[in-house]
Amino acid sequence: MNYIGFRLTEGVIARLPRRLAYAVGVIVSTLAFPLLSRQRRALESNLHHVLPEMPGPQLRKLAWRNWLNYTKAWIDFFKIPRMDRRKLGGLLTPYGLTNLDAAMARGLGVIVVAPHMGSWELAAASWAASFGEIGVMVEQIEPRRLFDHVSRVRSKMKLRIIPLSRTGARDIMRMLKDHRMVVLAMDRDILNTGQRFKFFGRLTSFPTGPVEIALKTGAPILPAFCIRDENDAYIAVGDPPLILTPSEDHAADVRSAMEQILATFERYIKRYPDQWHVLEPIWPEKPAVPVVTIPSPPAQAAVGD
């Protein structure tokens, strides 16, 4: 989407009641989904790795539900800046706050690692309301004008945007030194600088930067997940933190921590596959997905999912 189209969509959605915005979004995204062949194929391929036993027709229905949940997450993104703390609290139920409190109490900052699930901006905005400004590393999207605008919107949520780059680690370590929380999505190796690990039984590349920083600074790593419930509210889950102790074998330290994190990701993604929103291929090879053409489900069926 270009800058003008994004701003027009944002302006309309932000002013609609949330339920009506969902209804409009579901209709538009249902019509668009069959036309977005590249994104649709990537989504189906990723989900096939998660659920290889699922027949083709069911997999495509799952991908469609995933796409609609992704649409709803964007609608909520447009609406979050207009929400006060009370409304934010009404949309998000936190679990594992004691884990987050314990991690923050160590006084070394916290590295929150997460897959692309749910509305992570909502969870981060809620945490920022309690813990102060949070650093978030994000992919730089094009055009630059659009990236700058989205960054300004996120900054209104008390999120300090750290553009994803090879030098971003310095900004992260500065925030950790100030005892801040930083949030990093690590289910995609966007910069192609990661290492290969098994994920759902197949090797693919993941960024190891969060683990490297944790080993260097002593900051705990907290796996976190934002899950949409049946009422279109969210549950933010903070798992127990990983406290990494460096040994003489740095490579083994990195591998052990990465395997623990990815095992946690697998558990949540397999439980909520319709909420893992990654529209780029995670695995380098393309698995065989049975080719079955099915009609798009009726738009109204997804309202209120």
Buried (B, 14 or more C-beta within 10 A) or exposed (E): EEBEEBBEBBEEBBEBEBEEBBBBBBBEBBEEBEEBEEBBBBBBBBBBBBBBEBEBEEBBBBBBBBBBBBBBBBBBBBBBBEBEEEEBBEBBBBEBEEBBEBBBEBEBBBBBBBBBBBBBBBBBBBBBBEBEBBBBBBEEEEEEEBBEBBBEBBBEBBBBBBEBEEEBBEBBBBBBEEBBBBBBBBBBBEEEEBBEBEBBEBEBBBBBBBBBBBBEBBBBBBBBBBBBEEEBEBBBBBBBBBBBEEEEEEEEBBBBBBEBBBEBBBEBBEEBBBBBBBBEBBBEEEEEBEEEEEEEBEBEEBBEB
